Structure formats: structure tokens, C-alpha cells
Amino acid sequence: MLPVAEVLGDLMHKTIACGFGFFTHYCLYIQCDVGRRSLGRLLSWDTKETWALIVWLNAAAWLHMRMIKGLRGPLLAW
């Protein structure tokens, strides 16, 4: 059985916010440093880097809609 929708929405928000912080640290700091050391440049725009950016922008947009626009409920969960 699932908890109440408000509890699930709050849990989803906290999970995405925490994951967004870790993902930002991983993508921006660690991977850029690895790319600079191994390839001699920060970005090569290969498939992995492009999709990591798409995932990061999606999470940033979701957090922005939740915090700034105040969207909640089924619309944001969809």
C-alpha cells in the first residue's frame, strides 16, 4: 500500500533535490576534471555528456516548477 499523495509528493521532492545535488557535483566537478585530465578539454559533447546534461536540466526544471511556481499534485507527478 502506498502512503497518502502528499507524503509521496514530499518524498519525491526530497529525493530529487538530494539527487540533484549529488548529480551536479558528479557531473560538473568530477567528470569535467576527468575529461580535462584524460582528453585535454572539458567537454567533447559525446552521447554520455549530452544525456547527462539533459537529465540535469530535467531535474532542474522539475525543482524550479515545484519551488518557484508552486506546482504540486498530479500535474507535477505526471
C-alpha positions as CSV (number, residue, x, y, z in Angstrom):
1,M,0.0,0.0,0.0
2,L,1.2,3.5,-0.9
3,P,1.2,6.4,1.6
4,V,-1.0,9.5,1.1
5,A,-0.3,11.5,-2.1
6,E,1.0,14.5,-0.1
7,V,3.6,12.2,1.6
8,L,4.6,10.8,-1.7
9,G,5.0,14.2,-3.3
10,D,7.1,15.4,-0.4
11,L,9.3,12.3,-0.5
12,M,9.7,12.7,-4.3
13,H,10.7,16.3,-3.8
14,K,13.3,15.5,-1.2
15,T,14.7,12.6,-3.2
16,I,15.1,14.6,-6.4
17,A,16.6,17.6,-4.5
18,C,19.2,15.4,-2.8
19,G,19.9,13.5,-6.0
20,F,20.2,16.8,-7.9
21,G,22.9,18.0,-5.6
22,F,24.9,14.8,-5.9
23,F,24.4,14.6,-9.7
24,T,25.5,18.2,-10.0
25,H,28.7,17.5,-8.0
26,Y,29.4,14.4,-10.0
27,C,28.8,15.9,-13.5
28,L,30.2,19.3,-13.0
29,Y,33.2,18.7,-10.8
30,I,34.3,15.1,-11.1
31,Q,33.5,14.4,-14.8
32,C,34.9,17.8,-16.0
33,D,38.1,17.1,-14.1
34,V,38.4,13.6,-15.5
35,G,37.7,14.9,-19.1
36,R,40.3,17.7,-18.7
37,R,42.9,15.3,-17.5
38,S,42.3,12.5,-20.0
39,L,41.2,14.3,-23.1
40,G,42.8,17.7,-22.5
41,R,39.5,19.5,-22.7
42,L,36.4,19.9,-20.5
43,L,33.6,18.8,-22.9
44,S,33.6,16.7,-26.0
45,W,29.8,16.6,-26.3
46,D,29.6,12.8,-26.7
47,T,26.4,10.9,-26.1
48,K,27.1,10.4,-22.4
49,E,27.8,14.0,-21.7
50,T,24.8,15.2,-23.7
51,W,22.3,12.9,-21.9
52,A,23.8,13.8,-18.6
53,L,23.1,17.5,-19.4
54,I,19.5,16.6,-20.5
55,V,18.9,14.7,-17.2
56,W,20.4,17.6,-15.2
57,L,18.2,20.2,-17.0
58,N,15.1,18.0,-16.5
59,A,15.7,17.8,-12.7
60,A,16.5,21.5,-12.5
61,A,13.2,22.3,-14.3
62,W,11.2,20.0,-12.0
63,L,12.7,21.6,-8.9
64,H,12.1,25.1,-10.4
65,M,8.5,24.3,-11.1
66,R,8.0,22.9,-7.6
67,M,9.7,25.7,-5.7
68,I,9.1,28.8,-7.8
69,K,5.8,28.1,-9.5
70,G,4.3,26.2,-6.5
71,L,3.1,23.3,-8.7
72,R,2.1,20.2,-6.7
73,G,-0.1,17.2,-7.0
74,P,-0.9,15.1,-10.1
75,L,0.2,17.6,-12.7
76,L,3.8,17.7,-11.3
77,A,3.8,14.0,-10.6
78,W,2.9,13.3,-14.2
